[in-house]
């Protein structure tokens, strides 16, 4: 098992010149329940960077057609050196409090399924793919409070179409794994892999004897 520390990864990212403006945009992508949020949080801490979740941008909008909102509300302002305080249209329509906040600086981390998709490539400096076993991800996801199989099935099939078409791991700068056993100290290091394992044909088993369709 080969590991790298978040501090080492952050140092390499900060050594790369930003593509636009002065803020490097670091995308942490992967399937649902792959561990993206945890890994992105640790990387953001190592970078001393703001963290933006695509789920907040996509809230009551669309599973995966939220990318223009990410560009207009988050990525373009950061490229211009402006502080982000963004309320997507659905937040206004449904009276959600607060805002998506990000501070321009050496780096900002964005995380979520599809944050390194092709439509966003020109806005990103670094893409990280978090790989995990799909059946394990299903079990993790359904173990979350409030999750249910019907919603997970709908989401997973849409996610599967996006990932199979877009294949973001093929463009990733770094591939990491969140499968057991994991690194000795997961708070400071992550397992680095040579190739992704995601395959459409590895669709998780939804229920005994069923394939989810």
C-alpha positions in Angstrom: 0.0 0.0 0.0 1.4 3.4 -1.0 0.4 6.4 1.0 1.0 10.1 0.7 0.3 12.8 3.3 -2.2 15.6 2.7 0.6 18.0 3.5 2.7 16.6 0.7 -0.2 16.7 -1.8 -1.0 20.3 -0.7 2.6 21.4 -1.3 2.6 20.0 -4.8 -0.7 21.7 -5.6 0.5 25.0 -4.4 3.7 24.7 -6.5 1.5 24.6 -9.6 0.6 28.1 -11.1 -3.2 28.7 -11.1 -4.9 28.5 -14.4 -7.1 31.6 -13.9 -6.5 34.4 -11.5 -4.6 33.7 -8.3 -6.8 30.9 -6.7 -6.1 27.2 -7.6 -9.4 25.3 -7.9 -9.0 21.7 -6.6 -11.8 19.3 -7.5 -12.3 16.1 -5.4 -14.6 13.8 -7.4 -15.8 10.3 -7.0 -19.0 8.2 -6.7 -21.5 8.6 -3.9 -20.3 7.5 -0.5 -16.8 7.1 -1.7 -15.4 9.3 1.0 -15.1 12.5 -1.0 -16.3 14.8 1.6 -13.9 13.5 4.3 -10.9 13.5 2.0 -11.8 16.9 0.6 -12.1 18.3 4.1 -8.7 17.0 5.1 -7.1 18.3 1.9 -8.8 21.7 2.4 -7.4 21.8 5.9 -3.9 21.1 4.5 -4.3 23.8 2.0 -5.9 26.2 4.5 -8.6 26.6 1.8 -12.4 27.0 1.7 -14.4 24.0 0.8 -17.5 24.1 -1.5 -19.9 21.2 -1.8 -21.7 20.5 -5.1 -24.7 19.2 -3.1 -25.3 22.8 -1.9 -25.1 24.2 -5.5 -27.4 21.4 -6.7 -29.9 21.6 -3.9 -33.5 21.3 -5.3 -32.1 21.9 -8.8 -30.9 18.8 -10.5 -28.9 15.7 -9.8 -26.1 16.6 -12.2 -27.1 19.5 -14.4 -25.9 22.1 -11.9 -22.5 22.8 -13.4 -23.5 26.2 -15.0 -24.5 27.4 -11.5 -21.1 26.3 -10.1 -19.3 28.3 -12.8 -21.4 31.4 -12.5 -21.8 31.5 -8.7 -18.5 30.0 -7.5 -15.7 29.5 -10.0 -15.9 32.7 -12.1 -16.0 35.0 -9.0 -13.0 33.1 -7.5 -11.1 33.5 -10.8 -11.8 37.2 -10.6 -10.4 37.3 -7.0 -13.8 38.0 -5.4 -15.1 36.4 -2.2 -18.0 34.1 -2.9 -21.3 34.5 -1.1 -23.7 32.7 -3.4 -27.3 31.8 -3.0 -28.4 29.5 -5.9 -31.8 30.2 -7.4 -33.5 27.3 -5.4 -32.2 28.7 -2.2 -34.2 31.9 -2.9 -37.3 30.0 -4.1 -37.4 27.8 -1.1 -36.2 30.3 1.5 -33.1 28.4 2.5 -31.0 30.4 5.0 -27.4 31.3 4.6 -25.2 31.1 1.5 -22.3 29.2 -0.1 -19.2 31.0 1.1 -15.6 30.7 -0.2 -12.6 32.9 0.2 -10.2 33.5 -2.6 -6.7 32.6 -1.8 -4.0 30.2 -2.8 -6.6 27.4 -3.3 -10.3 26.5 -2.9 -11.5 22.9 -2.8 -14.8 21.8 -4.5 -16.1 18.4 -3.9 -19.0 16.2 -5.1 -20.0 13.7 -7.8 -19.1 15.3 -11.1 -17.1 18.3 -9.9 -14.3 17.4 -12.4 -16.7 16.7 -15.3 -15.7 17.8 -18.8 -17.8 21.0 -18.7 -15.7 22.2 -15.7 -12.3 21.1 -16.9 -11.2 24.6 -18.1 -12.1 26.0 -14.7 -10.0 23.6 -12.6 -6.3 23.4 -11.7 -6.2 19.9 -10.1 -8.7 17.0 -10.1 -8.6 14.2 -7.5 -10.6 11.0 -8.0 -11.7 9.1 -4.9 -12.1 5.4 -5.8 -14.1 2.9 -3.8 -15.9 -0.4 -4.2 -19.4 0.3 -5.5 -21.1 -2.3 -3.3 -19.3 -0.9 -0.2 -20.4 2.6 -1.2 -24.0 1.4 -1.4 -23.7 0.0 2.1 -22.1 3.1 3.4 -24.7 5.3 1.8 -27.7 3.4 3.0 -26.2 3.5 6.5 -26.5 7.3 6.6 -29.3 8.7 8.6 -32.4 9.5 6.4 -31.3 7.6 3.3 -33.6 5.2 1.6 -33.2 2.6 -1.1 -35.6 4.1 -3.6 -33.9 7.5 -3.6 -30.5 5.8 -3.7 -31.5 3.7 -6.7 -32.7 6.8 -8.6 -29.6 8.7 -7.8 -27.2 5.8 -8.5 -28.6 5.2 -12.0 -28.3 8.9 -12.9 -24.8 9.0 -11.4 -23.8 5.8 -13.3 -24.9 7.4 -16.6 -22.8 10.5 -15.9 -19.6 8.7 -14.8 -19.8 6.1 -17.5 -20.1 8.8 -20.1 -17.6 11.3 -18.6 -15.0 9.0 -17.0 -13.4 11.8 -14.8 -10.8 9.5 -13.3 -9.1 9.4 -16.7 -8.3 13.2 -16.4 -7.5 13.1 -12.7 -4.1 14.3 -11.5 -4.3 12.0 -8.5 -6.2 8.8 -7.8 -6.8 7.8 -4.2 -8.7 4.9 -2.6 -11.0 4.9 0.3 -11.4 1.1 0.6 -10.3 -0.8 3.7 -7.8 -1.2 5.3 -6.9 2.4 4.7 -3.7 4.2 5.7 -2.3 3.9 9.2 -3.3 7.5 10.1 -6.2 8.6 7.8 -6.3 12.1 9.3 -2.9 12.9 7.8 -2.4 10.5 4.9 -4.3 8.8 2.0 -3.8 5.7 -0.1 -2.7 6.5 -3.6 -3.5 4.1 -6.5 -2.4 3.7 -10.1 -5.7 3.1 -11.7 -9.4 3.5 -10.9 -11.7 0.5 -10.5 -15.1 2.1 -11.3 -17.0 0.1 -13.9 -20.6 0.3 -15.0 -21.0 -3.4 -14.9 -20.2 -3.4 -11.2 -23.6 -1.9 -10.3 -24.3 -2.7 -6.6 -27.0 -5.3 -5.7 -30.0 -3.3 -4.6 -32.0 -6.0 -3.1 -31.6 -9.8 -3.1 -32.0 -11.1 -6.6 -32.6 -7.7 -8.2 -30.3 -5.5 -10.2 -31.9 -2.1 -9.5 -33.9 -1.6 -12.7 
